[in-house]
Amino acid sequence: MVRFKNGTYFHGAYAERPQVVQAADGTLLAFYMGWGRASYMDSANWAQLFCAAGMDPEVDCGPQLPPPPPPPVPANPKQGGQCLVANGTAFPCAGGWADSCPVTLGSCGDATAHWVWAPVAGGGRTLQSAAPAGLGAGAVVNVDCVAMRGVGSCTAGTLVKITSRTDYSAPLVLSGGTLQASSCPGMCLSGTTSAARLAPCKAGEWAAPSQVVLVPCSDPTAQGWTV
């Protein structure tokens, strides 16, 4: 548990390898440890200065203020003149589930064509809805139930959705005109309607027209993305 100087606390998953740095005369200088924030895979290094005579605990040592979250970066993903939109304005939506809706290409004037880049636990970033109403800010892009289905969901034709389950967020990278799915190496997003579509991972869902899917990044239909 880490206490910040504004009075808040953060409970990490675990700590290991504590080390203390001392001056030649034995004065304590700094404390280090390996710190798992949410799990072993979400680990970080922690360092904190010990307080000594003449140090200001509010500035020089002791508990720190948690870093402010980075401001959201507006994004407007589009391909072939169409923008990324969500197939619905509330959960559940047509073709979706209680917590997910198909992600499609549609009019850039659609109420859901509002996105920001958002950090993903463990590194990377994903697209998060910034729609002013309906689905609302906070819903994230997901490669069809990757967290549930594992490796099998990274095959070509896998559907792309937006979900309120932020722990299902898919890390994405814009590179050379492709939107790469970091959790599925070598696979990118395609909004081309001719691309094959797999069945969704949950019963009762269906693939919406123009729904974005995974294809190999070398596929021509994966090219031409801008944000």
BELZIRA-V688399 format. One line per field, one symbol per residue. ss: DSSP state (H for helix, E for strand, C for the rest). phi: phi as a letter, one per 20 degrees, with the letter a starting at -180 (. if undefined). A space follows every 10 residues. Layout:
ss=???
phi=???
This chain:
ss=CEECCCCCEE CCCEEEEEEE EECCCCCEEE EEEEEECCCH HHEEEEEEEC CCCCCCCCCC CCCCCCCCCC CCEEECCEEC CEEEEECCCC CCCCCCECCE EEEEEECCCC CCCCEEEEEC CCCCEEEEEC CCCCCCCCCE EEECCHHHHH HHHHCCCCEE EEECCHHHCC CEEEECCEEE ECCCCCEEEE CCCCCCCCCC CCCCCCCCCC ECEEEECCCH HHCCEEC
phi=.deefenecc eefacblfbd ecfgenffdb dcbecefdaf fdebeccbff ecgneefece amgdffffff ffdgccfbbm nddfcdeqdb efcfndcfcb cfdcebffef feecccfcfd gnonbcedfc gfbmgmfofd fcehlgfeem gfeefgnffd cdcfeffdfd fcceblndde effcgndcec dffeffcfff edfnebfegm ffcebgfffg feenfcc
